Amino acid sequence: MNKGDLIEKIAKDAKITKAQAGDALDAFLGAATSALGKGDKVTLVGFGTFSVAKRAARVGRNPRTGKEIKIKAKKVAKFKPGAELSKKVNK
Protein backbone atom coordinates (compact mmCIF):
# COMPACT_ATOMS: atom_id res chain seq x y z
CA MET A 1 0.00 0.00 0.00
CA ASN A 2 1.41 3.39 -0.96
CA LYS A 3 0.42 6.87 0.23
CA GLY A 4 -2.24 7.26 -2.48
CA ASP A 5 -3.82 3.92 -1.58
CA LEU A 6 -3.82 4.88 2.10
CA ILE A 7 -5.48 8.23 1.39
CA GLU A 8 -8.14 6.47 -0.68
CA LYS A 9 -8.81 3.95 2.13
CA ILE A 10 -9.00 6.67 4.80
CA ALA A 11 -11.39 8.74 2.65
CA LYS A 12 -13.66 5.75 2.03
CA ASP A 13 -13.72 4.53 5.65
CA ALA A 14 -14.16 8.00 7.20
CA LYS A 15 -16.62 9.09 4.48
CA ILE A 16 -14.60 12.23 3.65
CA THR A 17 -13.06 13.50 0.44
CA LYS A 18 -9.65 12.35 -0.73
CA ALA A 19 -8.40 15.92 -0.34
CA GLN A 20 -9.48 15.99 3.30
CA ALA A 21 -7.94 12.57 3.91
CA GLY A 22 -4.71 13.71 2.26
CA ASP A 23 -4.63 16.85 4.42
CA ALA A 24 -5.23 14.78 7.56
CA LEU A 25 -2.48 12.31 6.66
CA ASP A 26 -0.05 15.13 5.83
CA ALA A 27 -0.89 16.80 9.17
CA PHE A 28 -0.19 13.57 11.05
CA LEU A 29 3.08 12.99 9.22
CA GLY A 30 4.16 16.57 9.86
CA ALA A 31 3.33 16.38 13.56
CA ALA A 32 5.07 13.00 13.97
CA THR A 33 8.16 14.17 12.07
CA SER A 34 8.33 17.33 14.17
CA ALA A 35 8.01 15.39 17.42
CA LEU A 36 10.69 12.88 16.40
CA GLY A 37 12.95 15.74 15.32
CA LYS A 38 12.74 17.08 18.87
CA GLY A 39 13.57 13.63 20.27
CA ASP A 40 10.03 12.90 21.52
CA LYS A 41 8.15 9.61 21.13
CA VAL A 42 4.93 9.23 19.15
CA THR A 43 2.71 6.52 20.64
CA LEU A 44 -0.46 5.23 19.00
CA VAL A 45 -2.02 2.80 21.49
CA GLY A 46 -2.60 -0.57 19.87
CA PHE A 47 -0.57 0.35 16.78
CA GLY A 48 2.91 1.10 18.06
CA THR A 49 5.52 3.64 19.09
CA PHE A 50 7.83 5.70 16.91
CA SER A 51 11.00 6.86 18.67
CA VAL A 52 14.52 8.12 18.03
CA ALA A 53 17.59 6.06 18.91
CA LYS A 54 21.24 7.03 18.90
CA ARG A 55 23.55 4.85 16.84
CA ALA A 56 27.16 5.00 18.04
CA ALA A 57 30.11 5.70 15.75
CA ARG A 58 31.71 2.51 14.52
CA VAL A 59 34.24 1.10 12.11
CA GLY A 60 32.83 -0.54 9.01
CA ARG A 61 34.38 -2.19 5.99
CA ASN A 62 34.12 -1.29 2.31
CA PRO A 63 32.81 -4.51 0.71
CA ARG A 64 34.66 -3.89 -2.57
CA THR A 65 38.11 -3.12 -1.21
CA GLY A 66 37.97 -4.55 2.30
CA LYS A 67 39.37 -1.24 3.59
CA GLU A 68 38.13 -0.06 7.00
CA ILE A 69 36.01 3.09 7.05
CA LYS A 70 34.76 5.23 9.92
CA ILE A 71 30.98 5.52 10.20
CA LYS A 72 29.80 8.59 12.13
CA ALA A 73 27.35 8.45 15.01
CA LYS A 74 23.79 9.38 14.08
CA LYS A 75 20.19 9.31 15.21
CA VAL A 76 17.75 6.90 13.57
CA ALA A 77 13.96 6.52 13.68
CA LYS A 78 12.65 3.31 15.25
CA PHE A 79 9.23 1.69 15.32
CA LYS A 80 8.04 -0.81 17.91
CA PRO A 81 4.71 -2.42 17.05
CA GLY A 82 1.98 -2.53 19.67
CA ALA A 83 0.36 -5.72 20.96
CA GLU A 84 -2.77 -5.43 18.79
CA LEU A 85 -0.76 -4.85 15.60
CA SER A 86 1.55 -7.77 16.40
CA LYS A 87 -1.47 -10.00 17.02
CA LYS A 88 -3.08 -9.04 13.66
CA VAL A 89 0.16 -9.55 11.73
CA ASN A 90 0.82 -12.97 13.28
CA LYS A 91 -2.66 -14.42 12.59
Rosetta blueprint (number, residue, H / E / L):
1 M L
2 N L
3 K H
4 G H
5 D H
6 L H
7 I H
8 E H
9 K H
10 I H
11 A H
12 K H
13 D H
14 A H
15 K L
16 I L
17 T L
18 K H
19 A H
20 Q H
21 A H
22 G H
23 D H
24 A H
25 L H
26 D H
27 A H
28 F H
29 L H
30 G H
31 A H
32 A H
33 T H
34 S H
35 A H
36 L H
37 G H
38 K L
39 G L
40 D L
41 K L
42 V E
43 T E
44 L E
45 V L
46 G L
47 F L
48 G E
49 T E
50 F E
51 S E
52 V E
53 A E
54 K E
55 R E
56 A L
57 A L
58 R E
59 V E
60 G E
61 R E
62 N L
63 P L
64 R L
65 T L
66 G L
67 K L
68 E E
69 I E
70 K E
71 I E
72 K L
73 A L
74 K E
75 K E
76 V E
77 A E
78 K E
79 F E
80 K E
81 P E
82 G L
83 A H
84 E H
85 L H
86 S H
87 K H
88 K H
89 V H
90 N L
91 K L
